[in-house]
């Protein structure tokens, strides 16, 4: 575990009748050495489950891994890179291009595209040289008040339209 922290909060996610709830069941001091915690089903302080369950992948990198007395030890853990690019991603503007094609061209080349009128989330993900990836940094689109980028009714074969109009 990361040795920058002095305390560890232990939380439990409980599933009952397909409903998930989360509780913090203990806070213990942490000094960078081994610790264990026995949980016997007592409830603790309620916590928002979104703070615990994140849909991201995590890969730990360390110096070595070994087993001793029925326990697995992983040591020399490296801190994860934090690029913190979101403030730059917020300043990006996305636009799109529309091509008019025939049915024969579509059948022959199977071009990939997005559906008109749908909402898509775009993000930047950096791939590092060691094979890992950064977190996804969201590129904000238009708010509904700004009109969005329609594209319907553009008569030309090739047109370029701003994402936010």
C-alpha positions in Angstrom: 0.0 0.0 0.0 1.0 3.6 -0.5 3.1 4.7 2.5 2.2 8.4 2.2 -0.9 7.8 4.3 -0.9 7.4 8.1 -4.4 5.9 8.4 -6.4 3.3 6.6 -10.2 3.4 6.3 -11.7 0.0 5.9 -15.0 -0.1 4.1 -17.5 -2.9 3.3 -19.9 -3.1 0.4 -23.0 -5.0 1.5 -25.4 -6.5 -1.1 -28.9 -7.4 0.2 -31.8 -8.1 -2.2 -29.7 -6.7 -5.1 -29.2 -3.4 -3.3 -25.7 -2.4 -2.6 -24.8 -0.2 0.5 -21.4 0.8 1.8 -20.1 1.3 5.3 -16.8 2.4 6.8 -16.2 -0.2 9.5 -12.9 0.9 10.8 -10.0 3.4 10.7 -6.7 2.1 11.8 -3.2 3.6 11.9 -0.8 2.5 9.1 2.9 2.8 9.3 3.9 0.9 6.1 4.1 -2.5 7.8 1.7 -5.5 7.5 -1.7 -5.2 9.2 -4.8 -7.4 9.3 -8.4 -6.6 10.1 -11.1 -9.1 11.1 -14.6 -8.1 10.0 -17.5 -9.9 11.7 -20.5 -8.2 10.1 -21.0 -5.2 12.3 -22.2 -2.1 10.6 -20.3 1.2 10.6 -20.6 4.7 9.3 -22.6 4.9 6.0 -20.6 6.1 3.0 -21.5 6.9 -0.6 -20.9 3.8 -2.6 -19.6 5.8 -5.5 -16.5 6.6 -3.4 -15.7 2.9 -3.3 -16.8 1.4 -6.5 -15.0 2.9 -9.5 -15.1 1.4 -13.0 -11.4 1.8 -13.6 -8.7 -0.8 -13.8 -5.7 -0.7 -11.5 -2.4 -2.3 -12.1 0.2 -2.3 -9.3 3.9 -2.4 -10.2 6.4 -3.5 -7.7 9.8 -5.0 -7.1 8.9 -8.6 -6.2 6.1 -10.9 -5.1 6.5 -13.9 -2.8 4.4 -16.2 -0.6 5.1 -16.9 3.1 3.0 -18.6 5.7 -0.1 -18.7 3.5 0.1 -14.9 2.7 1.1 -13.2 -0.5 3.6 -10.3 -0.2 4.1 -7.7 -2.9 6.7 -5.1 -2.1 8.5 -2.2 -3.5 5.3 -0.8 -5.0 5.7 2.1 -7.4 3.4 5.1 -7.3 1.0 5.5 -10.1 1.6 8.2 -12.7 -0.9 11.1 -12.4 -0.8 13.2 -15.6 -3.6 15.5 -14.5 -4.5 16.7 -18.0 -8.1 17.5 -17.3 -7.6 21.3 -17.2 -6.2 21.1 -20.8 -8.9 18.7 -22.0 -11.5 21.2 -20.8 -10.1 23.8 -23.3 -10.3 21.5 -26.4 -13.0 22.0 -28.9 -14.4 19.2 -31.1 -15.8 19.6 -34.5 -17.0 17.0 -37.0 -17.1 16.3 -40.7 -20.0 15.1 -42.7 -19.6 13.1 -45.9 -22.5 12.2 -48.3 -21.9 8.7 -49.7 -24.0 6.4 -51.9 -25.4 3.1 -50.8 -22.9 1.3 -53.1 -19.9 3.0 -51.4 -21.3 2.1 -48.0 -21.7 -1.5 -49.0 -18.2 -1.7 -50.5 -16.2 0.1 -47.8 -18.3 -0.1 -44.6 -17.3 3.3 -43.3 -17.5 3.8 -39.5 -19.4 6.8 -38.2 -21.5 8.2 -35.4 -25.3 8.4 -35.5 -26.7 11.9 -36.2 -28.6 13.3 -33.2 -27.0 11.0 -30.6 -24.8 12.2 -27.7 -21.3 10.8 -27.4 -18.7 11.3 -24.7 -15.2 11.8 -26.0 -12.0 11.6 -23.9 -8.2 11.6 -24.2 -6.3 8.6 -23.0 -2.5 8.6 -23.1 -0.6 5.3 -23.7 2.7 5.2 -21.8 5.8 3.5 -23.1 5.6 0.8 -20.4 2.3 -0.4 -21.8 0.0 1.3 -19.2 -2.5 4.0 -19.9 -3.6 7.2 -18.2 -7.0 7.9 -16.8 -9.5 9.1 -19.4 -9.8 12.9 -19.5 -13.2 13.9 -20.6 -13.6 16.5 -23.4 -16.7 18.5 -22.6 -19.2 19.0 -25.5 -21.9 21.6 -25.8 -24.6 22.3 -23.4 -28.2 21.9 -24.6 -28.6 25.7 -24.3 -25.8 26.3 -26.9 -27.7 24.4 -29.6 -25.3 21.5 -30.2 -23.8 20.8 -33.6 -26.7 19.6 -35.7 -25.6 19.0 -39.3 -29.1 18.2 -40.6 -30.0 20.0 -43.8 -26.4 20.8 -44.9 -26.7 20.4 -48.7 -23.0 20.0 -49.8 -21.2 16.7 -50.4 -18.5 17.7 -47.9 -19.1 20.1 -45.1 -17.3 21.0 -41.9 -19.3 22.3 -39.0 -18.4 23.5 -35.5 -19.4 21.2 -32.7 -20.9 24.1 -30.8 -22.9 26.5 -33.0 
